Amino acid sequence: MVDPPRVSAARHPALGPMVRLDLGGTAHLLIPAEAATLGLALAAVADGRSAEREIFLSPLASDGVITLAVQADGLAFDGGGMDWAEVRALSAELRRLARC
């Protein structure tokens, strides 16, 4: 079983303040603008304000990509998923830390 998504503040030696997103067993470093944008996209699909079926992000400071599939009961990602309450909590935390 994959650990639930986690978000924390981080720092990149060259890029400065970052947001670390641990998702599906992979750590992604996001610049604050990416974290804020991802947080807004998550809120939009969770609240039904967006008809997107997939959220994709290739973070500037990470080698991997983030791909989230929108489903009726939440979001799915490689190795796991989140219900809408978890998506909203993740969205809020991403946006909070993006203001670092």
N, C-alpha and C positions, 0 to 999 in steps of 0.2 A: 504494500500500500504506500502511495506517495504522500509525503507530508503536505499539509495544507499550505497554500501560498502565504509567504511572509514578506513583509516590506520593512526596510530599515534604512537609516541614513548611512551614507558611505562617502568616501573621498577618493578621487582619482588623482595620481601625482601630477598629471599635466592638465586635466580638465576641471579640477576643483570639486565642489560639492556635487554629489551624485545621490541617486536613490537606487538601492539594491532590491531587486524583486527576485525572490526564490520561488520558482514555479516549476512544478513537475520534475523536481530533482535537479534543475539547472538554475544557476545564478545569472541574472542579467543586471548589468549596470546601466541605468538610465540617466541621461542628463535631466535636470529639473523640467525643462519644457516637454520632454518625452513623457515623463511621469505624469505631468499635469494633463497632457493630451490623452494619454491612455486612461487616466482617471475619468475624464469627461466622457470618453467613448463608452467606458463601462457603465457609467451612470445613465447615459442615453439609452443603451439597450436594456438595462435593468428596469428603467422607468417606462419603456415602451415608446420613447420619443425617437427612436431610430429603428429602421427596418433592416439594418445590416445583419447578415447571417454569419459573418466572419470578421474578426478583428485581427489585424496583422501588423506587427511592428518589428523592424530590424534596427535595434538600438545602435547608436553611434559608437559606444564604448564597449560593446560586446560582440563576440563572434557569432552567437546564435540568433535565432529569430523567435518572436513570440507569436503564436497562432492560437486563437481562441475561437471555437465554434459556438455560435449562439443556438441554444436548444430551448424547448418550451419551459423547462424547469431550471435553467441556469446556463452556465458556460462549461464547455468541455475543452480540455487541453491534453496534450500527450501525457498519458499516465494519470489523469485525474479529472476532476471537475469541481464546480462550485455551484451551490444553489444561489438564488437571487439575493438572499440576505448576505451571504458571504461576498458576492460580487459588489454589493453596495458598500460593505465594510472595506473591502480592498480599494474601491474607488476613492472613498473618503481618505484613507490612509495615504494613497499615492498623491492625492492633491494636497494633503497636509504637509507631507515631506517635500513636495516640489517647491514649497515656499522657503526652503532652507537658505 
